Every structure is written in structure tokens, then in C-alpha cells.
């Protein structure tokens, strides 16, 4: 792997990055590869951020990415990475497919409960089936 991008002249150009995390292995790796840390708000190709700082690029903000800019997280990623929110979205998708008569497309998705809020539903299913599995 190269430590930078090739320019048209064949010279190596250092990748510019911005980070909000200054005590992490990723920062050391980028520095060891000769990448250049920048302080400017938009003069970077990679923004390595904690999950809280990535919100500046949400669909509702005025900050837009250039085509060459990359992030290590994407806006609203918690909808997939937090199990409770992923379950909520999977259940929503399941209901939508059921309305279209396509519920078989979600047959891989097991009954799922978010405790303690779904305890009543869990207990009801547990008693009906006689166990969890």
C-alpha cells in the first residue's frame, strides 16, 4: 500500500486528514504513513471522528462533503449499529413488507424483544411456546 496518492506527474502527494481523536491508534498509523493532519474545516480528504462529531454532516446540516472527502462513520449510523434501533428498523421493514404481501422476505428475522419494554410480549411468547428456543 502506498503512503499517499499518485498525482498526474507521478509524484506522491500526502493525504490530508482531520481528526477529533488524538489518542488513538488510527492517528498514529496515519502519521506513520506520512499523512498530513490539517486544522482547516474543509481542506482534508479523510475525517477520522468520534461518533458524536460526525453529526455535522447530517442531512439537515449545511455542511456538505466534497466528492473526494471520506468519513469513518456515516450520518445516522446508529440506526444500524445499535441493536435496539436496528430491531426497530427491521420490525418497521417487516410490517411494510407484510402490507405488500411479501412477509416471506423477512422470514430470516427472528422474534426479537427489547427488554424491559417488551417484557410482556416476551413473557407471553415464552409461556405460549414453553421456552425461548
N, C-alpha and C positions, 0 to 999 in steps of 0.2 A: 504494500500500500504506500502511496506517496504521501508526503507531508504537506502537500499543497496542490493547487490546481495548475494545470498547464495553461499558459497564455498562448496566443497565436504565434508568438515568436519562439515558443518552446521554453521560455523561462518559467521557473516556479514562482508562483505568487502565493504568499501566505494567506491562509484562510482567516478572515476576521470574525471574531466571536464576541458576544456579550454574555455575561452570566450574572445571576443573582446569588450564586452559590460559590463561596470562596473557600470552603473547607470540604472538598470532595475529590474523589479520585478522578472524575471526569476532567476537572480543571487541570490537574497535574498532567494528565495524558495529553490534553490539548496543548499545554505549554511545552511538554517534551517533544511534541511533533513540530514545534516551531510556529504554531498558530499565534495570531496576534489578538490580544484582548483589547477591545475598544470600549470607550465610555459613552460615545455618542449614541443617541437613541435609535438611529436607523442605519448606521454605517456598519452593518455586520451581515454575515451570511448564515451564522448559526446563533441562536439564542438558547442557551442552556439555563433553564429556570426551574425554580421550585414550582409546585402546582398552584400556589396562590398568586404568583406573579404573571401567570400565563393569561389571566383574565383580561389583560389589557388588549388582547387580540380577539375578544369575543365578537360575535356577530352584531352586538349592539354598540360596540365602541367605534371610535373614528379612526383607530389605528388599523392600517391595512398592511399586509405583508407584500413585499416585492416578490416577483417570480423566483428570484434566486435565494430568498431567505427561507430558512428551515427552523422549526421548533422541536424541542424534545418532548413536548406534550401538545395535545391539541385542545382547543376550547371545548368545554363541557365533557371532557374525557371521563369525568367521574360517573357519568351516566352508564358507562360500561365497566369501569374498574371498581366501583363499589358494589358489592354483591347485592345489597338491598335495592339499589337503584336499577341494577341490571335485571333483577327479578321483576321489578315494577314495569320496566320496558318490555320484557319478554311476555308478561301477562297481557299488557296492552296489545302487543302484536298478535298474541294468541286470540284475543277477543275480536280483533279486526278480521283475522282470517276466518274465524268461526262465522262471522256475519256474512262473509263471502262464500261460505260453504267449503272452505279449504282448511278445516281444522286438522286434517291429517298431516299437513305440512309442519305442524308443531308437535307431532307425537313423540319427538325425542326429548321434549322438555318435561321433566318430572314435576309432580305436585311439589310446590315449594312454599314454605311458610317463613314469615319474618316474625320472629319472636321478640318481645312478648305480645305484640299487637295482634298476631294471627293465632294466638294460643287456643282460642275457642274452636277455630276451624281445624287446627292440628289435632286437638283432643277428640273432636267429632270423627275425623278420619281414622285416628288411632283406634278408637272404640269400634268403628264400623269394620275395619279390616283386621283388627286383632293384633296390630303391631305396626311398625313403620315400614318394613320391607316385606 
